[in-house]
Amino acid sequence: MHILQPKHSKLNEKESSELLKKMNISKSQLPKIYSDDPAISGMCEIGDIIKIERKSPDGKSFFYYRVVV
């Protein structure tokens, strides 16, 4: 992982279902990320949900979610 690359982490089944329920969406409505993406290589399978944490210059964290295809 590169120092400028945001942190990528895989959600477990419970976290995934809570996220989808909270956002009132299905997995197919989430943006996609390829399984061979270097940021997640080897840690995910197709259908997993990835949480991406990015930090702004003022130190606040923002979270983005992607489903692995």
PDB file of N, CA, C and O in Angstrom:
ATOM      1  N   MET A   1       0.846  -1.184   0.000  1.00  0.00           N
ATOM      2  CA  MET A   1       0.000   0.000   0.000  1.00  0.00           C
ATOM      3  C   MET A   1       0.890   1.245   0.000  1.00  0.00           C
ATOM      4  O   MET A   1       1.898   1.308   0.704  1.00  0.00           O
ATOM      5  N   HIS A   2       0.504   2.204  -0.784  1.00  0.00           N
ATOM      6  CA  HIS A   2       1.241   3.456  -0.899  1.00  0.00           C
ATOM      7  C   HIS A   2       0.773   4.419   0.187  1.00  0.00           C
ATOM      8  O   HIS A   2      -0.374   4.340   0.626  1.00  0.00           O
ATOM      9  N   ILE A   3       1.634   5.316   0.619  1.00  0.00           N
ATOM     10  CA  ILE A   3       1.293   6.265   1.685  1.00  0.00           C
ATOM     11  C   ILE A   3       0.138   7.191   1.289  1.00  0.00           C
ATOM     12  O   ILE A   3      -0.618   7.637   2.153  1.00  0.00           O
ATOM     13  N   LEU A   4      -0.006   7.483  -0.003  1.00  0.00           N
ATOM     14  CA  LEU A   4      -1.084   8.366  -0.453  1.00  0.00           C
ATOM     15  C   LEU A   4      -2.383   7.619  -0.746  1.00  0.00           C
ATOM     16  O   LEU A   4      -3.416   8.241  -0.994  1.00  0.00           O
ATOM     17  N   GLN A   5      -2.336   6.300  -0.720  1.00  0.00           N
ATOM     18  CA  GLN A   5      -3.527   5.497  -1.002  1.00  0.00           C
ATOM     19  C   GLN A   5      -4.434   5.480   0.218  1.00  0.00           C
ATOM     20  O   GLN A   5      -3.956   5.239   1.327  1.00  0.00           O
ATOM     21  N   PRO A   6      -5.740   5.731   0.046  1.00  0.00           N
ATOM     22  CA  PRO A   6      -6.645   5.695   1.190  1.00  0.00           C
ATOM     23  C   PRO A   6      -6.787   4.276   1.727  1.00  0.00           C
ATOM     24  O   PRO A   6      -6.561   3.302   1.008  1.00  0.00           O
ATOM     25  N   LYS A   7      -7.160   4.172   2.982  1.00  0.00           N
ATOM     26  CA  LYS A   7      -7.303   2.872   3.633  1.00  0.00           C
ATOM     27  C   LYS A   7      -8.536   2.149   3.083  1.00  0.00           C
ATOM     28  O   LYS A   7      -9.625   2.721   3.033  1.00  0.00           O
ATOM     29  N   HIS A   8      -8.360   0.888   2.670  1.00  0.00           N
ATOM     30  CA  HIS A   8      -9.437   0.045   2.179  1.00  0.00           C
ATOM     31  C   HIS A   8      -9.630  -1.095   3.177  1.00  0.00           C
ATOM     32  O   HIS A   8      -8.661  -1.748   3.563  1.00  0.00           O
ATOM     33  N   SER A   9     -10.858  -1.335   3.592  1.00  0.00           N
ATOM     34  CA  SER A   9     -11.120  -2.450   4.488  1.00  0.00           C
ATOM     35  C   SER A   9     -12.415  -3.149   4.071  1.00  0.00           C
ATOM     36  O   SER A   9     -13.350  -2.524   3.571  1.00  0.00           O
ATOM     37  N   LYS A  10     -12.438  -4.448   4.289  1.00  0.00           N
ATOM     38  CA  LYS A  10     -13.578  -5.276   3.915  1.00  0.00           C
ATOM     39  C   LYS A  10     -14.580  -5.302   5.071  1.00  0.00           C
ATOM     40  O   LYS A  10     -14.198  -5.500   6.225  1.00  0.00           O
ATOM     41  N   LEU A  11     -15.856  -5.101   4.758  1.00  0.00           N
ATOM     42  CA  LEU A  11     -16.898  -5.185   5.775  1.00  0.00           C
ATOM     43  C   LEU A  11     -17.313  -6.645   5.952  1.00  0.00           C
ATOM     44  O   LEU A  11     -17.360  -7.407   4.986  1.00  0.00           O
ATOM     45  N   ASN A  12     -17.617  -7.028   7.203  1.00  0.00           N
ATOM     46  CA  ASN A  12     -18.122  -8.376   7.412  1.00  0.00           C
ATOM     47  C   ASN A  12     -19.616  -8.413   7.065  1.00  0.00           C
ATOM     48  O   ASN A  12     -20.201  -7.377   6.749  1.00  0.00           O
ATOM     49  N   GLU A  13     -20.223  -9.577   7.123  1.00  0.00           N
ATOM     50  CA  GLU A  13     -21.624  -9.726   6.706  1.00  0.00           C
ATOM     51  C   GLU A  13     -22.570  -8.847   7.527  1.00  0.00           C
ATOM     52  O   GLU A  13     -23.491  -8.243   6.978  1.00  0.00           O
ATOM     53  N   LYS A  14     -22.341  -8.777   8.840  1.00  0.00           N
ATOM     54  CA  LYS A  14     -23.211  -7.971   9.711  1.00  0.00           C
ATOM     55  C   LYS A  14     -23.094  -6.487   9.351  1.00  0.00           C
ATOM     56  O   LYS A  14     -24.105  -5.798   9.217  1.00  0.00           O
ATOM     57  N   GLU A  15     -21.866  -6.001   9.195  1.00  0.00           N
ATOM     58  CA  GLU A  15     -21.651  -4.593   8.841  1.00  0.00           C
ATOM     59  C   GLU A  15     -22.254  -4.284   7.473  1.00  0.00           C
ATOM     60  O   GLU A  15     -22.838  -3.220   7.272  1.00  0.00           O
ATOM     61  N   SER A  16     -22.109  -5.218   6.536  1.00  0.00           N
ATOM     62  CA  SER A  16     -22.656  -5.028   5.194  1.00  0.00           C
ATOM     63  C   SER A  16     -24.168  -4.892   5.217  1.00  0.00           C
ATOM     64  O   SER A  16     -24.729  -3.986   4.602  1.00  0.00           O
ATOM     65  N   SER A  17     -24.831  -5.808   5.938  1.00  0.00           N
ATOM     66  CA  SER A  17     -26.295  -5.764   5.985  1.00  0.00           C
ATOM     67  C   SER A  17     -26.794  -4.512   6.710  1.00  0.00           C
ATOM     68  O   SER A  17     -27.812  -3.937   6.323  1.00  0.00           O
ATOM     69  N   GLU A  18     -26.080  -4.084   7.763  1.00  0.00           N
ATOM     70  CA  GLU A  18     -26.466  -2.859   8.478  1.00  0.00           C
ATOM     71  C   GLU A  18     -26.321  -1.636   7.572  1.00  0.00           C
ATOM     72  O   GLU A  18     -27.176  -0.750   7.575  1.00  0.00           O
ATOM     73  N   LEU A  19     -25.235  -1.591   6.799  1.00  0.00           N
ATOM     74  CA  LEU A  19     -25.008  -0.471   5.884  1.00  0.00           C
ATOM     75  C   LEU A  19     -26.110  -0.403   4.835  1.00  0.00           C
ATOM     76  O   LEU A  19     -26.675   0.663   4.590  1.00  0.00           O
ATOM     77  N   LEU A  20     -26.415  -1.540   4.217  1.00  0.00           N
ATOM     78  CA  LEU A  20     -27.438  -1.563   3.176  1.00  0.00           C
ATOM     79  C   LEU A  20     -28.807  -1.183   3.738  1.00  0.00           C
ATOM     80  O   LEU A  20     -29.579  -0.486   3.080  1.00  0.00           O
ATOM     81  N   LYS A  21     -29.103  -1.640   4.943  1.00  0.00           N
ATOM     82  CA  LYS A  21     -30.384  -1.295   5.585  1.00  0.00           C
ATOM     83  C   LYS A  21     -30.437   0.197   5.919  1.00  0.00           C
ATOM     84  O   LYS A  21     -31.451   0.855   5.691  1.00  0.00           O
ATOM     85  N   LYS A  22     -29.330   0.725   6.464  1.00  0.00           N
ATOM     86  CA  LYS A  22     -29.262   2.139   6.847  1.00  0.00           C
ATOM     87  C   LYS A  22     -29.424   3.046   5.626  1.00  0.00           C
ATOM     88  O   LYS A  22     -30.111   4.065   5.691  1.00  0.00           O
ATOM     89  N   MET A  23     -28.782   2.667   4.504  1.00  0.00           N
ATOM     90  CA  MET A  23     -28.835   3.486   3.293  1.00  0.00           C
ATOM     91  C   MET A  23     -30.059   3.167   2.434  1.00  0.00           C
ATOM     92  O   MET A  23     -30.346   3.868   1.464  1.00  0.00           O
ATOM     93  N   ASN A  24     -30.781   2.093   2.804  1.00  0.00           N
ATOM     94  CA  ASN A  24     -31.981   1.660   2.083  1.00  0.00           C
ATOM     95  C   ASN A  24     -31.686   1.415   0.597  1.00  0.00           C
ATOM     96  O   ASN A  24     -32.379   1.916  -0.289  1.00  0.00           O
ATOM     97  N   ILE A  25     -30.632   0.624   0.361  1.00  0.00           N
ATOM     98  CA  ILE A  25     -30.227   0.281  -1.004  1.00  0.00           C
ATOM     99  C   ILE A  25     -29.871  -1.197  -1.069  1.00  0.00           C
ATOM    100  O   ILE A  25     -29.833  -1.880  -0.046  1.00  0.00           O
ATOM    101  N   SER A  26     -29.612  -1.683  -2.273  1.00  0.00           N
ATOM    102  CA  SER A  26     -29.115  -3.047  -2.457  1.00  0.00           C
ATOM    103  C   SER A  26     -27.657  -2.972  -2.903  1.00  0.00           C
ATOM    104  O   SER A  26     -27.162  -1.899  -3.249  1.00  0.00           O
ATOM    105  N   LYS A  27     -26.976  -4.114  -2.892  1.00  0.00           N
ATOM    106  CA  LYS A  27     -25.572  -4.140  -3.313  1.00  0.00           C
ATOM    107  C   LYS A  27     -25.400  -3.634  -4.740  1.00  0.00           C
ATOM    108  O   LYS A  27     -24.403  -2.988  -5.060  1.00  0.00           O
ATOM    109  N   SER A  28     -26.376  -3.932  -5.593  1.00  0.00           N
ATOM    110  CA  SER A  28     -26.253  -3.540  -6.994  1.00  0.00           C
ATOM    111  C   SER A  28     -26.293  -2.023  -7.184  1.00  0.00           C
ATOM    112  O   SER A  28     -25.907  -1.527  -8.242  1.00  0.00           O
ATOM    113  N   GLN A  29     -26.750  -1.289  -6.183  1.00  0.00           N
ATOM    114  CA  GLN A  29     -26.813   0.169  -6.283  1.00  0.00           C
ATOM    115  C   GLN A  29     -25.526   0.856  -5.814  1.00  0.00           C
ATOM    116  O   GLN A  29     -25.369   2.062  -5.999  1.00  0.00           O
ATOM    117  N   LEU A  30     -24.610   0.099  -5.211  1.00  0.00           N
ATOM    118  CA  LEU A  30     -23.339   0.667  -4.778  1.00  0.00           C
ATOM    119  C   LEU A  30     -22.405   0.808  -5.979  1.00  0.00           C
ATOM    120  O   LEU A  30     -22.506   0.035  -6.932  1.00  0.00           O
ATOM    121  N   PRO A  31     -21.500   1.780  -5.944  1.00  0.00           N
ATOM    122  CA  PRO A  31     -20.489   1.870  -6.994  1.00  0.00           C
ATOM    123  C   PRO A  31     -19.631   0.600  -6.985  1.00  0.00           C
ATOM    124  O   PRO A  31     -19.552  -0.091  -5.969  1.00  0.00           O
ATOM    125  N   LYS A  32     -18.998   0.298  -8.106  1.00  0.00           N
ATOM    126  CA  LYS A  32     -18.242  -0.943  -8.264  1.00  0.00           C
ATOM    127  C   LYS A  32     -16.738  -0.710  -8.136  1.00  0.00           C
ATOM    128  O   LYS A  32     -16.237   0.387  -8.384  1.00  0.00           O
ATOM    129  N   ILE A  33     -16.034  -1.769  -7.742  1.00  0.00           N
ATOM    130  CA  ILE A  33     -14.576  -1.795  -7.750  1.00  0.00           C
ATOM    131  C   ILE A  33     -14.183  -3.190  -8.246  1.00  0.00           C
ATOM    132  O   ILE A  33     -14.768  -4.185  -7.819  1.00  0.00           O
ATOM    133  N   TYR A  34     -13.212  -3.266  -9.130  1.00  0.00           N
ATOM    134  CA  TYR A  34     -12.803  -4.549  -9.694  1.00  0.00           C
ATOM    135  C   TYR A  34     -11.998  -5.365  -8.679  1.00  0.00           C
ATOM    136  O   TYR A  34     -11.239  -4.817  -7.880  1.00  0.00           O
ATOM    137  N   SER A  35     -12.182  -6.675  -8.730  1.00  0.00           N
ATOM    138  CA  SER A  35     -11.496  -7.564  -7.797  1.00  0.00           C
ATOM    139  C   SER A  35      -9.981  -7.562  -8.001  1.00  0.00           C
ATOM    140  O   SER A  35      -9.238  -7.915  -7.085  1.00  0.00           O
ATOM    141  N   ASP A  36      -9.517  -7.171  -9.182  1.00  0.00           N
ATOM    142  CA  ASP A  36      -8.078  -7.122  -9.422  1.00  0.00           C
ATOM    143  C   ASP A  36      -7.478  -5.732  -9.190  1.00  0.00           C
ATOM    144  O   ASP A  36      -6.338  -5.474  -9.577  1.00  0.00           O
ATOM    145  N   ASP A  37      -8.239  -4.846  -8.563  1.00  0.00           N
ATOM    146  CA  ASP A  37      -7.735  -3.518  -8.226  1.00  0.00           C
ATOM    147  C   ASP A  37      -6.564  -3.676  -7.250  1.00  0.00           C
ATOM    148  O   ASP A  37      -6.696  -4.411  -6.272  1.00  0.00           O
ATOM    149  N   PRO A  38      -5.433  -3.019  -7.476  1.00  0.00           N
ATOM    150  CA  PRO A  38      -4.268  -3.173  -6.599  1.00  0.00           C
ATOM    151  C   PRO A  38      -4.534  -2.814  -5.130  1.00  0.00           C
ATOM    152  O   PRO A  38      -3.870  -3.346  -4.240  1.00  0.00           O
ATOM    153  N   ALA A  39      -5.478  -1.937  -4.871  1.00  0.00           N
ATOM    154  CA  ALA A  39      -5.760  -1.529  -3.495  1.00  0.00           C
ATOM    155  C   ALA A  39      -6.381  -2.651  -2.669  1.00  0.00           C
ATOM    156  O   ALA A  39      -6.242  -2.666  -1.446  1.00  0.00           O
ATOM    157  N   ILE A  40      -7.065  -3.591  -3.324  1.00  0.00           N
ATOM    158  CA  ILE A  40      -7.743  -4.666  -2.584  1.00  0.00           C
ATOM    159  C   ILE A  40      -7.286  -6.050  -2.994  1.00  0.00           C
ATOM    160  O   ILE A  40      -7.897  -7.042  -2.596  1.00  0.00           O
ATOM    161  N   SER A  41      -6.240  -6.137  -3.770  1.00  0.00           N
ATOM    162  CA  SER A  41      -5.821  -7.431  -4.312  1.00  0.00           C
ATOM    163  C   SER A  41      -5.585  -8.457  -3.207  1.00  0.00           C
ATOM    164  O   SER A  41      -4.865  -8.212  -2.239  1.00  0.00           O
ATOM    165  N   GLY A  42      -6.216  -9.611  -3.390  1.00  0.00           N
ATOM    166  CA  GLY A  42      -6.026 -10.726  -2.477  1.00  0.00           C
ATOM    167  C   GLY A  42      -6.843 -10.712  -1.206  1.00  0.00           C
ATOM    168  O   GLY A  42      -6.862 -11.719  -0.498  1.00  0.00           O
ATOM    169  N   MET A  43      -7.515  -9.629  -0.880  1.00  0.00           N
ATOM    170  CA  MET A  43      -8.245  -9.604   0.380  1.00  0.00           C
ATOM    171  C   MET A  43      -9.758  -9.727   0.215  1.00  0.00           C
ATOM    172  O   MET A  43     -10.478  -9.832   1.208  1.00  0.00           O
ATOM    173  N   CYS A  44     -10.246  -9.716  -1.015  1.00  0.00           N
ATOM    174  CA  CYS A  44     -11.694  -9.693  -1.226  1.00  0.00           C
ATOM    175  C   CYS A  44     -12.136 -10.663  -2.300  1.00  0.00           C
ATOM    176  O   CYS A  44     -11.365 -11.081  -3.163  1.00  0.00           O
ATOM    177  N   GLU A  45     -13.421 -11.005  -2.211  1.00  0.00           N
ATOM    178  CA  GLU A  45     -14.050 -11.845  -3.224  1.00  0.00           C
ATOM    179  C   GLU A  45     -15.180 -11.046  -3.864  1.00  0.00           C
ATOM    180  O   GLU A  45     -15.599 -10.016  -3.334  1.00  0.00           O
ATOM    181  N   ILE A  46     -15.661 -11.517  -4.982  1.00  0.00           N
ATOM    182  CA  ILE A  46     -16.766 -10.851  -5.669  1.00  0.00           C
ATOM    183  C   ILE A  46     -17.988 -10.823  -4.764  1.00  0.00           C
ATOM    184  O   ILE A  46     -18.358 -11.838  -4.175  1.00  0.00           O
ATOM    185  N   GLY A  47     -18.610  -9.654  -4.657  1.00  0.00           N
ATOM    186  CA  GLY A  47     -19.790  -9.467  -3.822  1.00  0.00           C
ATOM    187  C   GLY A  47     -19.498  -8.845  -2.468  1.00  0.00           C
ATOM    188  O   GLY A  47     -20.426  -8.418  -1.781  1.00  0.00           O
ATOM    189  N   ASP A  48     -18.232  -8.781  -2.063  1.00  0.00           N
ATOM    190  CA  ASP A  48     -17.867  -8.147  -0.799  1.00  0.00           C
ATOM    191  C   ASP A  48     -18.031  -6.638  -0.906  1.00  0.00           C
ATOM    192  O   ASP A  48     -17.946  -6.068  -1.994  1.00  0.00           O
ATOM    193  N   ILE A  49     -18.264  -6.002   0.230  1.00  0.00           N
ATOM    194  CA  ILE A  49     -18.363  -4.545   0.270  1.00  0.00           C
ATOM    195  C   ILE A  49     -17.099  -3.997   0.915  1.00  0.00           C
ATOM    196  O   ILE A  49     -16.672  -4.458   1.974  1.00  0.00           O
ATOM    197  N   ILE A  50     -16.505  -3.000   0.255  1.00  0.00           N
ATOM    198  CA  ILE A  50     -15.264  -2.378   0.701  1.00  0.00           C
ATOM    199  C   ILE A  50     -15.562  -0.983   1.233  1.00  0.00           C
ATOM    200  O   ILE A  50     -16.325  -0.222   0.637  1.00  0.00           O
ATOM    201  N   LYS A  51     -14.950  -0.666   2.357  1.00  0.00           N
ATOM    202  CA  LYS A  51     -15.068   0.672   2.948  1.00  0.00           C
ATOM    203  C   LYS A  51     -13.750   1.397   2.679  1.00  0.00           C
ATOM    204  O   LYS A  51     -12.676   0.891   3.004  1.00  0.00           O
ATOM    205  N   ILE A  52     -13.842   2.580   2.085  1.00  0.00           N
ATOM    206  CA  ILE A  52     -12.655   3.372   1.758  1.00  0.00           C
ATOM    207  C   ILE A  52     -12.672   4.624   2.631  1.00  0.00           C
ATOM    208  O   ILE A  52     -13.632   5.395   2.614  1.00  0.00           O
ATOM    209  N   GLU A  53     -11.602   4.812   3.388  1.00  0.00           N
ATOM    210  CA  GLU A  53     -11.506   5.967   4.285  1.00  0.00           C
ATOM    211  C   GLU A  53     -10.527   6.972   3.714  1.00  0.00           C
ATOM    212  O   GLU A  53      -9.354   6.668   3.498  1.00  0.00           O
ATOM    213  N   ARG A  54     -11.020   8.161   3.476  1.00  0.00           N
ATOM    214  CA  ARG A  54     -10.175   9.251   2.986  1.00  0.00           C
ATOM    215  C   ARG A  54     -10.188  10.369   4.011  1.00  0.00           C
ATOM    216  O   ARG A  54     -11.210  10.632   4.644  1.00  0.00           O
ATOM    217  N   LYS A  55      -9.068  11.012   4.167  1.00  0.00           N
ATOM    218  CA  LYS A  55      -8.967  12.123   5.118  1.00  0.00           C
ATOM    219  C   LYS A  55      -8.815  13.425   4.360  1.00  0.00           C
ATOM    220  O   LYS A  55      -8.076  13.512   3.379  1.00  0.00           O
ATOM    221  N   SER A  56      -9.535  14.444   4.836  1.00  0.00           N
ATOM    222  CA  SER A  56      -9.427  15.766   4.235  1.00  0.00           C
ATOM    223  C   SER A  56      -8.234  16.496   4.867  1.00  0.00           C
ATOM    224  O   SER A  56      -7.718  16.054   5.893  1.00  0.00           O
ATOM    225  N   PRO A  57      -7.801  17.588   4.277  1.00  0.00           N
ATOM    226  CA  PRO A  57      -6.659  18.327   4.832  1.00  0.00           C
ATOM    227  C   PRO A  57      -6.877  18.804   6.272  1.00  0.00           C
ATOM    228  O   PRO A  57      -5.915  18.995   7.016  1.00  0.00           O
ATOM    229  N   ASP A  58      -8.136  18.996   6.660  1.00  0.00           N
ATOM    230  CA  ASP A  58      -8.385  19.440   8.035  1.00  0.00           C
ATOM    231  C   ASP A  58      -8.504  18.283   9.018  1.00  0.00           C
ATOM    232  O   ASP A  58      -8.810  18.499  10.190  1.00  0.00           O
ATOM    233  N   GLY A  59      -8.263  17.044   8.552  1.00  0.00           N
ATOM    234  CA  GLY A  59      -8.226  15.889   9.441  1.00  0.00           C
ATOM    235  C   GLY A  59      -9.513  15.097   9.548  1.00  0.00           C
ATOM    236  O   GLY A  59      -9.528  14.051  10.198  1.00  0.00           O
ATOM    237  N   LYS A  60     -10.592  15.555   8.936  1.00  0.00           N
ATOM    238  CA  LYS A  60     -11.855  14.825   8.994  1.00  0.00           C
ATOM    239  C   LYS A  60     -11.800  13.607   8.084  1.00  0.00           C
ATOM    240  O   LYS A  60     -11.166  13.637   7.029  1.00  0.00           O
ATOM    241  N   SER A  61     -12.464  12.546   8.497  1.00  0.00           N
ATOM    242  CA  SER A  61     -12.501  11.323   7.692  1.00  0.00           C
ATOM    243  C   SER A  61     -13.816  11.227   6.940  1.00  0.00           C
ATOM    244  O   SER A  61     -14.878  11.552   7.471  1.00  0.00           O
ATOM    245  N   PHE A  62     -13.732  10.777   5.703  1.00  0.00           N
ATOM    246  CA  PHE A  62     -14.901  10.537   4.872  1.00  0.00           C
ATOM    247  C   PHE A  62     -14.861   9.085   4.436  1.00  0.00           C
ATOM    248  O   PHE A  62     -13.794   8.552   4.133  1.00  0.00           O
ATOM    249  N   PHE A  63     -16.022   8.445   4.402  1.00  0.00           N
ATOM    250  CA  PHE A  63     -16.095   7.042   4.039  1.00  0.00           C
ATOM    251  C   PHE A  63     -16.872   6.861   2.740  1.00  0.00           C
ATOM    252  O   PHE A  63     -17.912   7.481   2.519  1.00  0.00           O
ATOM    253  N   TYR A  64     -16.339   6.001   1.900  1.00  0.00           N
ATOM    254  CA  TYR A  64     -16.975   5.648   0.630  1.00  0.00           C
ATOM    255  C   TYR A  64     -17.096   4.133   0.615  1.00  0.00           C
ATOM    256  O   TYR A  64     -16.285   3.438   1.226  1.00  0.00           O
ATOM    257  N   TYR A  65     -18.083   3.630  -0.064  1.00  0.00           N
ATOM    258  CA  TYR A  65     -18.307   2.194  -0.117  1.00  0.00           C
ATOM    259  C   TYR A  65     -18.371   1.725  -1.571  1.00  0.00           C
ATOM    260  O   TYR A  65     -18.921   2.412  -2.432  1.00  0.00           O
ATOM    261  N   ARG A  66     -17.804   0.555  -1.831  1.00  0.00           N
ATOM    262  CA  ARG A  66     -17.798  -0.049  -3.154  1.00  0.00           C
ATOM    263  C   ARG A  66     -18.109  -1.539  -3.014  1.00  0.00           C
ATOM    264  O   ARG A  66     -17.792  -2.155  -1.996  1.00  0.00           O
ATOM    265  N   VAL A  67     -18.728  -2.106  -4.041  1.00  0.00           N
ATOM    266  CA  VAL A  67     -18.943  -3.550  -4.063  1.00  0.00           C
ATOM    267  C   VAL A  67     -17.984  -4.146  -5.082  1.00  0.00           C
ATOM    268  O   VAL A  67     -17.793  -3.590  -6.163  1.00  0.00           O
ATOM    269  N   VAL A  68     -17.383  -5.276  -4.735  1.00  0.00           N
ATOM    270  CA  VAL A  68     -16.378  -5.916  -5.579  1.00  0.00           C
ATOM    271  C   VAL A  68     -17.068  -6.679  -6.700  1.00  0.00           C
ATOM    272  O   VAL A  68     -17.971  -7.480  -6.460  1.00  0.00           O
ATOM    273  N   VAL A  69     -16.631  -6.419  -7.921  1.00  0.00           N
ATOM    274  CA  VAL A  69     -17.157  -7.133  -9.104  1.00  0.00           C
ATOM    275  C   VAL A  69     -16.019  -7.819  -9.833  1.00  0.00           C
ATOM    276  O   VAL A  69     -16.243  -8.472 -10.852  1.00  0.00           O
TER     277      VAL A  69
END
